Amino acid sequence: MEQPRTNKDLLFKGIKTMAICVALMFLGPTLLYIAFSNQDKPTYPIVLIISIIVCGLAVFFLFKGILIILKSLFHN
């Protein structure tokens, strides 16, 4: 009986997804801080909307990366 192995290609894909998540986790709050620091500027709503989208993408990539890593570990 053969021992189940980790799918390394899928694991690296999950790690790349988590790296994107980490980058977005720093970028999102930074943009949010910039937006709230410049509320009197005309670009405030645009930067605020972009920062909220980036924060949402960070959460999405977090869950997607975790699911890919779990799939690589526990599925054949």
mmJSON file of the N, C-alpha and C atoms, coordinates in Angstrom:
{"data_MODEL":{"atom_site":{
"group_PDB":["ATOM","ATOM","ATOM","ATOM","ATOM","ATOM","ATOM","ATOM","ATOM","ATOM","ATOM","ATOM","ATOM","ATOM","ATOM","ATOM","ATOM","ATOM","ATOM","ATOM","ATOM","ATOM","ATOM","ATOM","ATOM","ATOM","ATOM","ATOM","ATOM","ATOM","ATOM","ATOM","ATOM","ATOM","ATOM","ATOM","ATOM","ATOM","ATOM","ATOM","ATOM","ATOM","ATOM","ATOM","ATOM","ATOM","ATOM","ATOM","ATOM","ATOM","ATOM","ATOM","ATOM","ATOM","ATOM","ATOM","ATOM","ATOM","ATOM","ATOM","ATOM","ATOM","ATOM","ATOM","ATOM","ATOM","ATOM","ATOM","ATOM","ATOM","ATOM","ATOM","ATOM","ATOM","ATOM","ATOM","ATOM","ATOM","ATOM","ATOM","ATOM","ATOM","ATOM","ATOM","ATOM","ATOM","ATOM","ATOM","ATOM","ATOM","ATOM","ATOM","ATOM","ATOM","ATOM","ATOM","ATOM","ATOM","ATOM","ATOM","ATOM","ATOM","ATOM","ATOM","ATOM","ATOM","ATOM","ATOM","ATOM","ATOM","ATOM","ATOM","ATOM","ATOM","ATOM","ATOM","ATOM","ATOM","ATOM","ATOM","ATOM","ATOM","ATOM","ATOM","ATOM","ATOM","ATOM","ATOM","ATOM","ATOM","ATOM","ATOM","ATOM","ATOM","ATOM","ATOM","ATOM","ATOM","ATOM","ATOM","ATOM","ATOM","ATOM","ATOM","ATOM","ATOM","ATOM","ATOM","ATOM","ATOM","ATOM","ATOM","ATOM","ATOM","ATOM","ATOM","ATOM","ATOM","ATOM","ATOM","ATOM","ATOM","ATOM","ATOM","ATOM","ATOM","ATOM","ATOM","ATOM","ATOM","ATOM","ATOM","ATOM","ATOM","ATOM","ATOM","ATOM","ATOM","ATOM","ATOM","ATOM","ATOM","ATOM","ATOM","ATOM","ATOM","ATOM","ATOM","ATOM","ATOM","ATOM","ATOM","ATOM","ATOM","ATOM","ATOM","ATOM","ATOM","ATOM","ATOM","ATOM","ATOM","ATOM","ATOM","ATOM","ATOM","ATOM","ATOM","ATOM","ATOM","ATOM","ATOM","ATOM","ATOM","ATOM","ATOM","ATOM","ATOM","ATOM","ATOM","ATOM","ATOM","ATOM","ATOM","ATOM","ATOM","ATOM","ATOM"],
"id":[1,2,3,4,5,6,7,8,9,10,11,12,13,14,15,16,17,18,19,20,21,22,23,24,25,26,27,28,29,30,31,32,33,34,35,36,37,38,39,40,41,42,43,44,45,46,47,48,49,50,51,52,53,54,55,56,57,58,59,60,61,62,63,64,65,66,67,68,69,70,71,72,73,74,75,76,77,78,79,80,81,82,83,84,85,86,87,88,89,90,91,92,93,94,95,96,97,98,99,100,101,102,103,104,105,106,107,108,109,110,111,112,113,114,115,116,117,118,119,120,121,122,123,124,125,126,127,128,129,130,131,132,133,134,135,136,137,138,139,140,141,142,143,144,145,146,147,148,149,150,151,152,153,154,155,156,157,158,159,160,161,162,163,164,165,166,167,168,169,170,171,172,173,174,175,176,177,178,179,180,181,182,183,184,185,186,187,188,189,190,191,192,193,194,195,196,197,198,199,200,201,202,203,204,205,206,207,208,209,210,211,212,213,214,215,216,217,218,219,220,221,222,223,224,225,226,227,228],
"type_symbol":["N","C","C","N","C","C","N","C","C","N","C","C","N","C","C","N","C","C","N","C","C","N","C","C","N","C","C","N","C","C","N","C","C","N","C","C","N","C","C","N","C","C","N","C","C","N","C","C","N","C","C","N","C","C","N","C","C","N","C","C","N","C","C","N","C","C","N","C","C","N","C","C","N","C","C","N","C","C","N","C","C","N","C","C","N","C","C","N","C","C","N","C","C","N","C","C","N","C","C","N","C","C","N","C","C","N","C","C","N","C","C","N","C","C","N","C","C","N","C","C","N","C","C","N","C","C","N","C","C","N","C","C","N","C","C","N","C","C","N","C","C","N","C","C","N","C","C","N","C","C","N","C","C","N","C","C","N","C","C","N","C","C","N","C","C","N","C","C","N","C","C","N","C","C","N","C","C","N","C","C","N","C","C","N","C","C","N","C","C","N","C","C","N","C","C","N","C","C","N","C","C","N","C","C","N","C","C","N","C","C","N","C","C","N","C","C","N","C","C","N","C","C","N","C","C","N","C","C"],
"label_atom_id":["N","CA","C","N","CA","C","N","CA","C","N","CA","C","N","CA","C","N","CA","C","N","CA","C","N","CA","C","N","CA","C","N","CA","C","N","CA","C","N","CA","C","N","CA","C","N","CA","C","N","CA","C","N","CA","C","N","CA","C","N","CA","C","N","CA","C","N","CA","C","N","CA","C","N","CA","C","N","CA","C","N","CA","C","N","CA","C","N","CA","C","N","CA","C","N","CA","C","N","CA","C","N","CA","C","N","CA","C","N","CA","C","N","CA","C","N","CA","C","N","CA","C","N","CA","C","N","CA","C","N","CA","C","N","CA","C","N","CA","C","N","CA","C","N","CA","C","N","CA","C","N","CA","C","N","CA","C","N","CA","C","N","CA","C","N","CA","C","N","CA","C","N","CA","C","N","CA","C","N","CA","C","N","CA","C","N","CA","C","N","CA","C","N","CA","C","N","CA","C","N","CA","C","N","CA","C","N","CA","C","N","CA","C","N","CA","C","N","CA","C","N","CA","C","N","CA","C","N","CA","C","N","CA","C","N","CA","C","N","CA","C","N","CA","C","N","CA","C","N","CA","C","N","CA","C","N","CA","C","N","CA","C","N","CA","C"],
"label_alt_id":[null,null,null,null,null,null,null,null,null,null,null,null,null,null,null,null,null,null,null,null,null,null,null,null,null,null,null,null,null,null,null,null,null,null,null,null,null,null,null,null,null,null,null,null,null,null,null,null,null,null,null,null,null,null,null,null,null,null,null,null,null,null,null,null,null,null,null,null,null,null,null,null,null,null,null,null,null,null,null,null,null,null,null,null,null,null,null,null,null,null,null,null,null,null,null,null,null,null,null,null,null,null,null,null,null,null,null,null,null,null,null,null,null,null,null,null,null,null,null,null,null,null,null,null,null,null,null,null,null,null,null,null,null,null,null,null,null,null,null,null,null,null,null,null,null,null,null,null,null,null,null,null,null,null,null,null,null,null,null,null,null,null,null,null,null,null,null,null,null,null,null,null,null,null,null,null,null,null,null,null,null,null,null,null,null,null,null,null,null,null,null,null,null,null,null,null,null,null,null,null,null,null,null,null,null,null,null,null,null,null,null,null,null,null,null,null,null,null,null,null,null,null,null,null,null,null,null,null],
"label_comp_id":["MET","MET","MET","GLU","GLU","GLU","GLN","GLN","GLN","PRO","PRO","PRO","ARG","ARG","ARG","THR","THR","THR","ASN","ASN","ASN","LYS","LYS","LYS","ASP","ASP","ASP","LEU","LEU","LEU","LEU","LEU","LEU","PHE","PHE","PHE","LYS","LYS","LYS","GLY","GLY","GLY","ILE","ILE","ILE","LYS","LYS","LYS","THR","THR","THR","MET","MET","MET","ALA","ALA","ALA","ILE","ILE","ILE","CYS","CYS","CYS","VAL","VAL","VAL","ALA","ALA","ALA","LEU","LEU","LEU","MET","MET","MET","PHE","PHE","PHE","LEU","LEU","LEU","GLY","GLY","GLY","PRO","PRO","PRO","THR","THR","THR","LEU","LEU","LEU","LEU","LEU","LEU","TYR","TYR","TYR","ILE","ILE","ILE","ALA","ALA","ALA","PHE","PHE","PHE","SER","SER","SER","ASN","ASN","ASN","GLN","GLN","GLN","ASP","ASP","ASP","LYS","LYS","LYS","PRO","PRO","PRO","THR","THR","THR","TYR","TYR","TYR","PRO","PRO","PRO","ILE","ILE","ILE","VAL","VAL","VAL","LEU","LEU","LEU","ILE","ILE","ILE","ILE","ILE","ILE","SER","SER","SER","ILE","ILE","ILE","ILE","ILE","ILE","VAL","VAL","VAL","CYS","CYS","CYS","GLY","GLY","GLY","LEU","LEU","LEU","ALA","ALA","ALA","VAL","VAL","VAL","PHE","PHE","PHE","PHE","PHE","PHE","LEU","LEU","LEU","PHE","PHE","PHE","LYS","LYS","LYS","GLY","GLY","GLY","ILE","ILE","ILE","LEU","LEU","LEU","ILE","ILE","ILE","ILE","ILE","ILE","LEU","LEU","LEU","LYS","LYS","LYS","SER","SER","SER","LEU","LEU","LEU","PHE","PHE","PHE","HIS","HIS","HIS","ASN","ASN","ASN"],
"label_asym_id":["A","A","A","A","A","A","A","A","A","A","A","A","A","A","A","A","A","A","A","A","A","A","A","A","A","A","A","A","A","A","A","A","A","A","A","A","A","A","A","A","A","A","A","A","A","A","A","A","A","A","A","A","A","A","A","A","A","A","A","A","A","A","A","A","A","A","A","A","A","A","A","A","A","A","A","A","A","A","A","A","A","A","A","A","A","A","A","A","A","A","A","A","A","A","A","A","A","A","A","A","A","A","A","A","A","A","A","A","A","A","A","A","A","A","A","A","A","A","A","A","A","A","A","A","A","A","A","A","A","A","A","A","A","A","A","A","A","A","A","A","A","A","A","A","A","A","A","A","A","A","A","A","A","A","A","A","A","A","A","A","A","A","A","A","A","A","A","A","A","A","A","A","A","A","A","A","A","A","A","A","A","A","A","A","A","A","A","A","A","A","A","A","A","A","A","A","A","A","A","A","A","A","A","A","A","A","A","A","A","A","A","A","A","A","A","A","A","A","A","A","A","A","A","A","A","A","A","A"],
"label_entity_id":["1","1","1","1","1","1","1","1","1","1","1","1","1","1","1","1","1","1","1","1","1","1","1","1","1","1","1","1","1","1","1","1","1","1","1","1","1","1","1","1","1","1","1","1","1","1","1","1","1","1","1","1","1","1","1","1","1","1","1","1","1","1","1","1","1","1","1","1","1","1","1","1","1","1","1","1","1","1","1","1","1","1","1","1","1","1","1","1","1","1","1","1","1","1","1","1","1","1","1","1","1","1","1","1","1","1","1","1","1","1","1","1","1","1","1","1","1","1","1","1","1","1","1","1","1","1","1","1","1","1","1","1","1","1","1","1","1","1","1","1","1","1","1","1","1","1","1","1","1","1","1","1","1","1","1","1","1","1","1","1","1","1","1","1","1","1","1","1","1","1","1","1","1","1","1","1","1","1","1","1","1","1","1","1","1","1","1","1","1","1","1","1","1","1","1","1","1","1","1","1","1","1","1","1","1","1","1","1","1","1","1","1","1","1","1","1","1","1","1","1","1","1","1","1","1","1","1","1"],
"label_seq_id":[1,1,1,2,2,2,3,3,3,4,4,4,5,5,5,6,6,6,7,7,7,8,8,8,9,9,9,10,10,10,11,11,11,12,12,12,13,13,13,14,14,14,15,15,15,16,16,16,17,17,17,18,18,18,19,19,19,20,20,20,21,21,21,22,22,22,23,23,23,24,24,24,25,25,25,26,26,26,27,27,27,28,28,28,29,29,29,30,30,30,31,31,31,32,32,32,33,33,33,34,34,34,35,35,35,36,36,36,37,37,37,38,38,38,39,39,39,40,40,40,41,41,41,42,42,42,43,43,43,44,44,44,45,45,45,46,46,46,47,47,47,48,48,48,49,49,49,50,50,50,51,51,51,52,52,52,53,53,53,54,54,54,55,55,55,56,56,56,57,57,57,58,58,58,59,59,59,60,60,60,61,61,61,62,62,62,63,63,63,64,64,64,65,65,65,66,66,66,67,67,67,68,68,68,69,69,69,70,70,70,71,71,71,72,72,72,73,73,73,74,74,74,75,75,75,76,76,76],
"pdbx_PDB_ins_code":[null,null,null,null,null,null,null,null,null,null,null,null,null,null,null,null,null,null,null,null,null,null,null,null,null,null,null,null,null,null,null,null,null,null,null,null,null,null,null,null,null,null,null,null,null,null,null,null,null,null,null,null,null,null,null,null,null,null,null,null,null,null,null,null,null,null,null,null,null,null,null,null,null,null,null,null,null,null,null,null,null,null,null,null,null,null,null,null,null,null,null,null,null,null,null,null,null,null,null,null,null,null,null,null,null,null,null,null,null,null,null,null,null,null,null,null,null,null,null,null,null,null,null,null,null,null,null,null,null,null,null,null,null,null,null,null,null,null,null,null,null,null,null,null,null,null,null,null,null,null,null,null,null,null,null,null,null,null,null,null,null,null,null,null,null,null,null,null,null,null,null,null,null,null,null,null,null,null,null,null,null,null,null,null,null,null,null,null,null,null,null,null,null,null,null,null,null,null,null,null,null,null,null,null,null,null,null,null,null,null,null,null,null,null,null,null,null,null,null,null,null,null,null,null,null,null,null,null],
"Cartn_x":[0.846,0.0,0.889,0.619,1.454,0.994,1.964,1.705,1.261,0.213,-0.176,0.921,1.132,2.2,1.608,2.399,1.999,2.2,1.207,1.318,2.133,3.407,4.322,3.973,3.512,3.13,1.967,0.998,-0.155,0.253,1.19,1.683,2.378,3.21,3.887,2.888,1.834,0.782,0.097,-0.151,-0.75,0.159,1.448,2.402,2.486,2.438,2.423,1.169,0.04,-1.209,-1.126,-0.496,-0.338,0.629,1.622,2.55,1.811,0.931,0.101,-0.758,-1.297,-2.136,-1.351,-0.133,0.687,0.957,1.252,1.5,0.249,-0.909,-2.154,-2.528,-2.132,-2.422,-1.647,-0.51,0.225,-0.247,-0.544,-0.939,-2.312,-3.275,-4.64,-4.741,-4.267,-4.318,-3.486,-2.382,-1.579,-2.373,-3.036,-3.885,-5.052,-5.599,-6.7,-6.236,-5.051,-4.491,-4.261,-3.727,-3.497,-4.818,-5.851,-7.157,-7.719,-7.666,-8.233,-7.379,-6.109,-5.246,-5.487,-6.049,-6.248,-7.723,-8.581,-10.021,-10.429,-9.614,-9.969,-9.546,-8.815,-8.355,-9.457,-9.447,-10.487,-10.338,-9.162,-8.954,-9.338,-9.868,-10.224,-11.158,-12.281,-13.188,-12.56,-11.747,-11.129,-10.15,-9.295,-8.312,-9.012,-10.093,-10.837,-11.452,-12.065,-12.677,-11.608,-10.49,-9.408,-8.858,-8.703,-8.164,-9.126,-10.409,-11.391,-11.378,-11.249,-11.165,-9.901,-8.778,-7.52,-7.623,-8.254,-8.441,-9.329,-10.366,-11.23,-10.487,-9.636,-8.834,-7.842,-7.323,-6.41,-7.118,-8.341,-9.115,-9.415,-9.782,-10.072,-8.85,-7.681,-6.471,-6.028,-6.329,-6.02,-6.768,-8.077,-8.869,-8.531,-8.316,-7.976,-6.632,-5.653,-4.343,-4.402,-5.165,-5.31,-5.979,-7.018,-7.697,-6.779,-5.973,-5.045,-4.003,-3.468,-2.469,-3.077,-4.266,-4.923,-5.217,-5.61,-5.875,-4.592,-3.47,-2.212,-1.757,-2.102,-1.661,-2.539,-3.842,-4.756,-5.433,-5.291,-5.869,-4.756,-5.133,-4.122,-3.841],
"Cartn_y":[-1.183,0.0,1.243,2.127,3.309,4.422,5.094,6.199,7.426,8.148,9.377,10.44,11.149,12.154,13.546,14.534,15.919,16.301,16.945,17.459,18.753,18.672,19.811,20.987,20.702,21.799,22.596,21.884,22.547,23.294,22.72,23.378,24.692,24.703,25.942,26.98,26.515,27.437,28.075,27.281,27.813,28.795,28.51,29.423,30.734,30.669,31.9,32.717,32.033,32.73,33.395,32.718,33.311,34.497,34.451,35.587,36.805,36.584,37.678,38.235,37.34,37.762,38.649,38.265,39.061,40.45,40.503,41.808,42.683,42.098,42.858,43.237,42.407,42.72,43.941,44.217,45.44,46.625,46.381,47.449,48.03,47.174,47.623,48.607,48.236,49.183,50.447,50.328,51.514,52.494,51.967,52.833,53.405,52.611,53.086,54.235,54.108,55.178,56.441,56.256,57.408,58.089,57.278,57.85,58.663,58.11,58.83,60.016,60.013,61.148,62.33,62.073,63.129,63.26,63.401,63.476,64.75,65.775,67.029,67.076,66.083,66.039,65.491,65.853,65.359,63.873,63.301,61.876,60.96,61.515,60.728,59.569,59.773,58.629,57.54,57.925,56.939,56.064,56.694,55.948,55.09,55.584,54.821,53.567,53.704,52.559,51.542,52.009,51.101,50.359,51.066,50.419,49.372,49.628,48.645,47.411,47.63,46.501,45.681,46.345,45.643,44.836,45.387,44.65,43.419,43.566,42.427,41.358,41.783,40.825,40.089,40.76,40.104,38.966,39.206,38.161,37.02,37.356,36.337,35.453,36.078,35.309,34.5,34.984,34.227,32.904,32.951,31.725,30.831,31.427,30.645,29.939,30.617,30.02,28.889,29.09,28.031,26.807,27.015,25.887,25.138,25.861,25.208,24.399,24.958,24.237,22.99,23.107,21.935,20.882,21.317,20.377,19.645,20.352,19.708,18.704,18.933,18.04,16.808,16.962,15.884,15.181,15.673,15.005,14.335,13.335,12.638,13.448],
"Cartn_z":[0.0,0.0,0.0,-0.948,-1.102,-0.161,0.412,1.331,0.537,0.971,0.256,0.376,-0.704,-0.746,-0.96,-0.595,-0.797,-2.257,-2.84,-4.195,-4.129,-4.511,-4.335,-5.242,-6.456,-7.355,-6.775,-6.231,-5.621,-4.349,-3.603,-2.388,-2.73,-3.783,-4.18,-4.68,-5.352,-5.797,-4.584,-3.548,-2.328,-1.615,-1.616,-0.977,-1.748,-3.073,-3.877,-3.585,-3.452,-3.133,-1.762,-0.808,0.514,0.48,-0.4,-0.536,-1.091,-2.05,-2.565,-1.447,-0.624,0.504,1.47,1.784,2.718,2.147,0.854,0.223,0.3,0.017,0.076,1.503,2.476,3.883,4.361,3.762,4.093,3.257,1.995,1.089,1.444,1.773,2.056,3.215,4.41,5.526,5.308,4.565,4.262,3.407,2.374,1.544,2.342,3.249,4.084,4.985,5.548,6.375,5.541,4.333,3.454,3.112,2.858,2.513,3.673,4.88,6.024,6.46,6.108,6.43,5.5,4.33,3.332,2.959,3.955,3.694,2.958,3.033,2.376,0.904,0.447,-0.944,-1.857,-3.128,-4.05,-4.395,-4.158,-4.466,-3.305,-2.222,-1.041,-1.351,-2.051,-2.288,-3.155,-4.117,-4.999,-4.22,-3.416,-2.633,-1.584,-1.006,-0.018,-0.643,-1.792,-2.474,-2.87,-3.401,-3.788,-2.573,-1.451,-0.248,0.306,0.244,0.72,-0.189,-1.481,-2.42,-2.16,-1.917,-1.652,-0.356,0.673,1.927,1.702,0.907,0.592,-0.195,-1.127,-1.882,-0.979,0.039,0.977,1.7,2.132,2.807,1.843,0.601,-0.399,-0.659,-0.872,-1.144,0.075,1.279,2.488,2.483,2.305,2.308,1.124,-0.042,-1.228,-1.023,-0.464,-0.214,0.792,1.86,2.865,2.256,1.454,0.822,-0.141,-0.903,-1.838,-1.078,0.005,0.792,1.431,1.969,2.557,1.504,0.32,-0.759,-1.156,-1.179,-1.557,-0.504,0.739,1.812,1.969,1.799,2.159,0.983,-0.221,-1.377,-2.176,-2.92,-3.745,-4.909],
"occupancy":[1.0,1.0,1.0,1.0,1.0,1.0,1.0,1.0,1.0,1.0,1.0,1.0,1.0,1.0,1.0,1.0,1.0,1.0,1.0,1.0,1.0,1.0,1.0,1.0,1.0,1.0,1.0,1.0,1.0,1.0,1.0,1.0,1.0,1.0,1.0,1.0,1.0,1.0,1.0,1.0,1.0,1.0,1.0,1.0,1.0,1.0,1.0,1.0,1.0,1.0,1.0,1.0,1.0,1.0,1.0,1.0,1.0,1.0,1.0,1.0,1.0,1.0,1.0,1.0,1.0,1.0,1.0,1.0,1.0,1.0,1.0,1.0,1.0,1.0,1.0,1.0,1.0,1.0,1.0,1.0,1.0,1.0,1.0,1.0,1.0,1.0,1.0,1.0,1.0,1.0,1.0,1.0,1.0,1.0,1.0,1.0,1.0,1.0,1.0,1.0,1.0,1.0,1.0,1.0,1.0,1.0,1.0,1.0,1.0,1.0,1.0,1.0,1.0,1.0,1.0,1.0,1.0,1.0,1.0,1.0,1.0,1.0,1.0,1.0,1.0,1.0,1.0,1.0,1.0,1.0,1.0,1.0,1.0,1.0,1.0,1.0,1.0,1.0,1.0,1.0,1.0,1.0,1.0,1.0,1.0,1.0,1.0,1.0,1.0,1.0,1.0,1.0,1.0,1.0,1.0,1.0,1.0,1.0,1.0,1.0,1.0,1.0,1.0,1.0,1.0,1.0,1.0,1.0,1.0,1.0,1.0,1.0,1.0,1.0,1.0,1.0,1.0,1.0,1.0,1.0,1.0,1.0,1.0,1.0,1.0,1.0,1.0,1.0,1.0,1.0,1.0,1.0,1.0,1.0,1.0,1.0,1.0,1.0,1.0,1.0,1.0,1.0,1.0,1.0,1.0,1.0,1.0,1.0,1.0,1.0,1.0,1.0,1.0,1.0,1.0,1.0,1.0,1.0,1.0,1.0,1.0,1.0,1.0,1.0,1.0,1.0,1.0,1.0],
"B_iso_or_equiv":[0.0,0.0,0.0,0.0,0.0,0.0,0.0,0.0,0.0,0.0,0.0,0.0,0.0,0.0,0.0,0.0,0.0,0.0,0.0,0.0,0.0,0.0,0.0,0.0,0.0,0.0,0.0,0.0,0.0,0.0,0.0,0.0,0.0,0.0,0.0,0.0,0.0,0.0,0.0,0.0,0.0,0.0,0.0,0.0,0.0,0.0,0.0,0.0,0.0,0.0,0.0,0.0,0.0,0.0,0.0,0.0,0.0,0.0,0.0,0.0,0.0,0.0,0.0,0.0,0.0,0.0,0.0,0.0,0.0,0.0,0.0,0.0,0.0,0.0,0.0,0.0,0.0,0.0,0.0,0.0,0.0,0.0,0.0,0.0,0.0,0.0,0.0,0.0,0.0,0.0,0.0,0.0,0.0,0.0,0.0,0.0,0.0,0.0,0.0,0.0,0.0,0.0,0.0,0.0,0.0,0.0,0.0,0.0,0.0,0.0,0.0,0.0,0.0,0.0,0.0,0.0,0.0,0.0,0.0,0.0,0.0,0.0,0.0,0.0,0.0,0.0,0.0,0.0,0.0,0.0,0.0,0.0,0.0,0.0,0.0,0.0,0.0,0.0,0.0,0.0,0.0,0.0,0.0,0.0,0.0,0.0,0.0,0.0,0.0,0.0,0.0,0.0,0.0,0.0,0.0,0.0,0.0,0.0,0.0,0.0,0.0,0.0,0.0,0.0,0.0,0.0,0.0,0.0,0.0,0.0,0.0,0.0,0.0,0.0,0.0,0.0,0.0,0.0,0.0,0.0,0.0,0.0,0.0,0.0,0.0,0.0,0.0,0.0,0.0,0.0,0.0,0.0,0.0,0.0,0.0,0.0,0.0,0.0,0.0,0.0,0.0,0.0,0.0,0.0,0.0,0.0,0.0,0.0,0.0,0.0,0.0,0.0,0.0,0.0,0.0,0.0,0.0,0.0,0.0,0.0,0.0,0.0,0.0,0.0,0.0,0.0,0.0,0.0],
"pdbx_formal_charge":[null,null,null,null,null,null,null,null,null,null,null,null,null,null,null,null,null,null,null,null,null,null,null,null,null,null,null,null,null,null,null,null,null,null,null,null,null,null,null,null,null,null,null,null,null,null,null,null,null,null,null,null,null,null,null,null,null,null,null,null,null,null,null,null,null,null,null,null,null,null,null,null,null,null,null,null,null,null,null,null,null,null,null,null,null,null,null,null,null,null,null,null,null,null,null,null,null,null,null,null,null,null,null,null,null,null,null,null,null,null,null,null,null,null,null,null,null,null,null,null,null,null,null,null,null,null,null,null,null,null,null,null,null,null,null,null,null,null,null,null,null,null,null,null,null,null,null,null,null,null,null,null,null,null,null,null,null,null,null,null,null,null,null,null,null,null,null,null,null,null,null,null,null,null,null,null,null,null,null,null,null,null,null,null,null,null,null,null,null,null,null,null,null,null,null,null,null,null,null,null,null,null,null,null,null,null,null,null,null,null,null,null,null,null,null,null,null,null,null,null,null,null,null,null,null,null,null,null],
"auth_seq_id":[1,1,1,2,2,2,3,3,3,4,4,4,5,5,5,6,6,6,7,7,7,8,8,8,9,9,9,10,10,10,11,11,11,12,12,12,13,13,13,14,14,14,15,15,15,16,16,16,17,17,17,18,18,18,19,19,19,20,20,20,21,21,21,22,22,22,23,23,23,24,24,24,25,25,25,26,26,26,27,27,27,28,28,28,29,29,29,30,30,30,31,31,31,32,32,32,33,33,33,34,34,34,35,35,35,36,36,36,37,37,37,38,38,38,39,39,39,40,40,40,41,41,41,42,42,42,43,43,43,44,44,44,45,45,45,46,46,46,47,47,47,48,48,48,49,49,49,50,50,50,51,51,51,52,52,52,53,53,53,54,54,54,55,55,55,56,56,56,57,57,57,58,58,58,59,59,59,60,60,60,61,61,61,62,62,62,63,63,63,64,64,64,65,65,65,66,66,66,67,67,67,68,68,68,69,69,69,70,70,70,71,71,71,72,72,72,73,73,73,74,74,74,75,75,75,76,76,76],
"auth_comp_id":["MET","MET","MET","GLU","GLU","GLU","GLN","GLN","GLN","PRO","PRO","PRO","ARG","ARG","ARG","THR","THR","THR","ASN","ASN","ASN","LYS","LYS","LYS","ASP","ASP","ASP","LEU","LEU","LEU","LEU","LEU","LEU","PHE","PHE","PHE","LYS","LYS","LYS","GLY","GLY","GLY","ILE","ILE","ILE","LYS","LYS","LYS","THR","THR","THR","MET","MET","MET","ALA","ALA","ALA","ILE","ILE","ILE","CYS","CYS","CYS","VAL","VAL","VAL","ALA","ALA","ALA","LEU","LEU","LEU","MET","MET","MET","PHE","PHE","PHE","LEU","LEU","LEU","GLY","GLY","GLY","PRO","PRO","PRO","THR","THR","THR","LEU","LEU","LEU","LEU","LEU","LEU","TYR","TYR","TYR","ILE","ILE","ILE","ALA","ALA","ALA","PHE","PHE","PHE","SER","SER","SER","ASN","ASN","ASN","GLN","GLN","GLN","ASP","ASP","ASP","LYS","LYS","LYS","PRO","PRO","PRO","THR","THR","THR","TYR","TYR","TYR","PRO","PRO","PRO","ILE","ILE","ILE","VAL","VAL","VAL","LEU","LEU","LEU","ILE","ILE","ILE","ILE","ILE","ILE","SER","SER","SER","ILE","ILE","ILE","ILE","ILE","ILE","VAL","VAL","VAL","CYS","CYS","CYS","GLY","GLY","GLY","LEU","LEU","LEU","ALA","ALA","ALA","VAL","VAL","VAL","PHE","PHE","PHE","PHE","PHE","PHE","LEU","LEU","LEU","PHE","PHE","PHE","LYS","LYS","LYS","GLY","GLY","GLY","ILE","ILE","ILE","LEU","LEU","LEU","ILE","ILE","ILE","ILE","ILE","ILE","LEU","LEU","LEU","LYS","LYS","LYS","SER","SER","SER","LEU","LEU","LEU","PHE","PHE","PHE","HIS","HIS","HIS","ASN","ASN","ASN"],
"auth_asym_id":["A","A","A","A","A","A","A","A","A","A","A","A","A","A","A","A","A","A","A","A","A","A","A","A","A","A","A","A","A","A","A","A","A","A","A","A","A","A","A","A","A","A","A","A","A","A","A","A","A","A","A","A","A","A","A","A","A","A","A","A","A","A","A","A","A","A","A","A","A","A","A","A","A","A","A","A","A","A","A","A","A","A","A","A","A","A","A","A","A","A","A","A","A","A","A","A","A","A","A","A","A","A","A","A","A","A","A","A","A","A","A","A","A","A","A","A","A","A","A","A","A","A","A","A","A","A","A","A","A","A","A","A","A","A","A","A","A","A","A","A","A","A","A","A","A","A","A","A","A","A","A","A","A","A","A","A","A","A","A","A","A","A","A","A","A","A","A","A","A","A","A","A","A","A","A","A","A","A","A","A","A","A","A","A","A","A","A","A","A","A","A","A","A","A","A","A","A","A","A","A","A","A","A","A","A","A","A","A","A","A","A","A","A","A","A","A","A","A","A","A","A","A","A","A","A","A","A","A"],
"auth_atom_id":["N","CA","C","N","CA","C","N","CA","C","N","CA","C","N","CA","C","N","CA","C","N","CA","C","N","CA","C","N","CA","C","N","CA","C","N","CA","C","N","CA","C","N","CA","C","N","CA","C","N","CA","C","N","CA","C","N","CA","C","N","CA","C","N","CA","C","N","CA","C","N","CA","C","N","CA","C","N","CA","C","N","CA","C","N","CA","C","N","CA","C","N","CA","C","N","CA","C","N","CA","C","N","CA","C","N","CA","C","N","CA","C","N","CA","C","N","CA","C","N","CA","C","N","CA","C","N","CA","C","N","CA","C","N","CA","C","N","CA","C","N","CA","C","N","CA","C","N","CA","C","N","CA","C","N","CA","C","N","CA","C","N","CA","C","N","CA","C","N","CA","C","N","CA","C","N","CA","C","N","CA","C","N","CA","C","N","CA","C","N","CA","C","N","CA","C","N","CA","C","N","CA","C","N","CA","C","N","CA","C","N","CA","C","N","CA","C","N","CA","C","N","CA","C","N","CA","C","N","CA","C","N","CA","C","N","CA","C","N","CA","C","N","CA","C","N","CA","C","N","CA","C","N","CA","C","N","CA","C","N","CA","C","N","CA","C"],
"pdbx_PDB_model_num":[1,1,1,1,1,1,1,1,1,1,1,1,1,1,1,1,1,1,1,1,1,1,1,1,1,1,1,1,1,1,1,1,1,1,1,1,1,1,1,1,1,1,1,1,1,1,1,1,1,1,1,1,1,1,1,1,1,1,1,1,1,1,1,1,1,1,1,1,1,1,1,1,1,1,1,1,1,1,1,1,1,1,1,1,1,1,1,1,1,1,1,1,1,1,1,1,1,1,1,1,1,1,1,1,1,1,1,1,1,1,1,1,1,1,1,1,1,1,1,1,1,1,1,1,1,1,1,1,1,1,1,1,1,1,1,1,1,1,1,1,1,1,1,1,1,1,1,1,1,1,1,1,1,1,1,1,1,1,1,1,1,1,1,1,1,1,1,1,1,1,1,1,1,1,1,1,1,1,1,1,1,1,1,1,1,1,1,1,1,1,1,1,1,1,1,1,1,1,1,1,1,1,1,1,1,1,1,1,1,1,1,1,1,1,1,1,1,1,1,1,1,1,1,1,1,1,1,1]
}}}
